[in-house]
Amino acid sequence: MNDTLVTLVGNAATGVEFRETATGGMARFRFAVTPRRWDREKQFWTDGHTSFYTVWAWRTLASNLSGSVSVGEPLVVHGRLKVREEEREGGRRTFVDIEAVAVGHDLTRGTAAFRRVMRGDPGLMTRSGSVGRTGDSGGSGRSGESEGAGGPDGSYDVSRAERAERVERVERAGRAGRREREEGGEQSEVSERAERSDRAGRQGAKRSTVRQKGGQELASVP
């Protein structure tokens, strides 16, 4: 095989467009890569020219992408580099695609929580910034469609209502978790204040006892 495998680090420039095809799910989004260079003359970092790629994914990876990636998020994309030319508007234009093998969040820029998806239970299928679409049996409209990382039996068929319900469940769980953490923090703060007050009271009583003993001793001196 003479595939050119590349690994790109950048940001999602658009939401993930997801659709169902006759062979399974298909997803695509635009990916922006901007290099950073140190300017020795000005003594600070500068942005280089931004390159844009179209990332394609199929089946399991496509389904997971649509529920995991939003516009602007930092990502690491690993896949096969494809360069194609098309006739558009009276001229030939060059397009650079990445047939994704693996996609993940760039953890140098933040944190992420992994959630394993069991087959037959796709979990979240849409996310803020994603675009869900259902295609016809004609496929994705692209020749040379690759099987991708998921395999032919890894496709999902989930209605928009089910997706919205799952999103709502996860959001409710997130809100409940935040409330529990906030309430736990408040209770901890109250307990700490009470403990400090109790210590201060004991110290004050001790000082008062010492003063009383000192006064009694002075009174007993002839």
C-alpha positions in Angstrom: 0.0 0.0 0.0 1.2 3.5 -0.9 -1.1 5.5 1.3 0.3 8.7 2.7 -0.5 8.7 6.4 -0.4 12.1 8.2 -1.1 13.4 11.7 -2.5 17.0 11.9 -3.0 19.1 15.0 -5.5 22.0 14.7 -9.1 23.0 15.3 -12.5 22.1 14.0 -13.4 24.9 11.6 -17.0 23.7 11.1 -19.5 21.5 12.8 -19.6 17.8 12.0 -22.0 17.0 9.2 -23.4 13.5 9.7 -25.6 11.5 7.4 -26.8 7.9 7.1 -25.9 6.1 3.8 -26.6 2.6 2.4 -23.3 1.4 3.8 -23.4 3.1 7.2 -22.8 6.5 8.7 -20.7 9.2 7.0 -19.3 12.4 8.6 -17.2 15.2 7.5 -16.0 18.6 8.8 -13.5 21.3 7.9 -10.2 21.3 9.8 -7.9 24.3 10.3 -4.2 23.9 10.9 -2.2 27.1 11.8 1.5 26.8 12.5 3.1 28.9 15.3 6.6 30.3 14.7 9.0 32.2 16.9 9.8 35.6 15.4 13.4 36.3 16.4 13.3 40.0 15.4 10.1 40.8 17.3 10.7 38.3 20.1 7.3 36.7 20.2 5.2 33.9 18.7 3.3 34.6 15.4 0.7 32.6 13.5 1.6 31.3 10.1 -0.7 30.6 7.1 -3.7 28.6 8.0 -4.3 25.5 5.9 -7.8 23.9 5.6 -8.6 20.2 5.1 -11.8 18.3 4.7 -11.8 15.4 7.2 -14.0 12.4 6.2 -15.0 9.5 8.4 -17.3 6.5 8.1 -19.4 4.1 10.2 -18.4 3.9 13.9 -15.9 6.8 13.7 -18.4 9.0 11.9 -21.1 8.3 14.6 -18.7 9.0 17.4 -17.4 12.2 15.8 -20.9 13.6 15.5 -21.4 13.2 19.2 -18.0 14.4 20.3 -16.7 17.3 18.2 -17.9 21.0 18.2 -16.7 24.0 16.3 -13.4 25.4 17.5 -12.3 22.4 19.6 -8.6 21.5 19.4 -8.2 18.1 17.7 -5.5 15.6 16.6 -6.4 13.9 13.3 -4.6 10.9 11.9 -5.5 9.5 8.5 -4.8 9.1 4.8 -3.9 12.2 2.8 -5.8 12.6 -0.5 -5.4 15.4 -3.0 -8.0 15.8 -5.8 -8.7 18.3 -8.5 -12.2 19.3 -9.8 -13.6 21.6 -12.4 -15.5 24.4 -10.7 -16.5 27.8 -12.0 -14.6 27.4 -15.2 -11.3 26.5 -13.6 -9.6 23.6 -11.9 -9.5 23.7 -8.1 -7.4 21.5 -5.7 -8.9 20.0 -2.6 -7.0 18.3 0.2 -8.9 15.6 2.1 -8.0 13.4 5.1 -9.7 10.0 5.3 -9.6 9.8 9.1 -8.4 6.6 10.9 -8.4 8.2 14.4 -9.5 11.5 15.8 -9.1 12.8 19.4 -9.0 15.9 21.4 -5.7 17.7 21.9 -5.0 17.3 25.6 -2.3 20.0 25.6 -5.1 22.5 25.3 -7.6 21.0 27.8 -9.2 17.9 29.3 -11.6 15.3 28.0 -13.6 12.5 29.5 -13.7 9.2 27.5 -17.0 7.3 27.2 -17.0 3.9 25.7 -19.9 3.3 23.2 -21.2 -0.3 23.1 -22.4 -1.7 19.8 -26.1 -1.1 19.4 -26.1 1.8 21.9 -24.5 4.8 20.1 -25.1 7.2 23.0 -24.8 10.8 22.0 -25.1 11.3 18.3 -25.2 15.1 18.1 -23.5 17.9 19.8 -23.5 21.6 19.8 -22.1 22.7 16.4 -22.8 19.4 14.7 -25.1 19.1 11.7 -27.1 15.9 11.5 -28.4 14.9 8.0 -29.9 11.7 6.6 -28.7 10.7 3.2 -30.4 8.6 0.6 -29.2 5.2 -0.7 -27.0 6.9 -3.2 -24.1 7.1 -0.8 -22.1 10.1 0.3 -21.6 11.6 -3.2 -17.9 10.8 -3.1 -16.1 8.2 -5.1 -13.6 5.9 -3.4 -15.4 5.8 -0.1 -13.2 4.1 2.5 -14.4 1.6 5.1 -12.7 3.7 7.8 -12.0 2.6 11.3 -15.4 1.2 12.3 -16.0 -1.8 10.0 -19.1 -2.5 7.9 -21.2 -3.6 10.9 -20.5 -0.6 13.1 -23.1 1.7 11.7 -25.9 3.1 13.8 -29.5 4.1 13.1 -30.8 6.5 15.7 -33.7 8.9 15.3 -33.3 12.6 16.0 -35.8 12.4 18.8 -33.7 9.7 20.5 -30.5 11.8 20.0 -32.2 14.8 21.6 -33.4 12.7 24.5 -29.9 11.4 25.1 -28.4 14.9 25.0 -31.0 16.1 27.5 -30.3 13.2 29.8 -26.6 13.9 29.8 -27.1 17.7 30.3 -29.4 16.9 33.3 -26.8 14.6 34.8 -24.1 17.2 34.3 -26.2 19.9 36.0 -27.0 17.5 38.9 -23.3 16.7 39.3 -22.4 20.4 39.4 -25.1 21.0 42.0 -23.8 18.2 44.2 -20.2 19.5 44.0 -21.4 23.0 44.8 -23.5 21.8 47.8 -20.6 19.7 49.0 -18.3 22.7 48.8 -20.8 24.8 50.8 -21.1 22.2 53.5 -17.4 21.8 53.7 -17.0 25.6 54.1 -19.7 25.7 56.8 -18.0 22.9 58.7 -14.7 24.7 58.5 -16.1 27.9 59.8 -17.8 26.1 62.7 -14.5 24.3 63.5 -12.6 27.6 63.5 -15.3 29.2 65.8 -15.1 26.3 68.2 -11.3 26.5 68.3 -11.5 30.3 68.9 -14.0 29.6 71.7 -11.8 27.1 73.4 -8.8 29.4 73.2 -10.8 32.3 74.7 -12.0 30.1 77.6 -8.4 29.0 78.2 -7.1 32.6 78.3 -10.0 33.6 80.7 -9.1 30.7 83.0 -5.4 31.7 83.0 -6.3 35.3 83.8 -8.6 34.2 86.7 -5.8 32.0 88.2 -3.4 34.9 87.9 -5.8 37.2 89.7 -6.3 34.7 92.5 -2.6 34.3 93.0 -2.0 38.1 93.2 -4.9 38.4 95.7 -3.3 35.8 97.9 0.0 37.7 98.1 0.3 39.7 101.5 
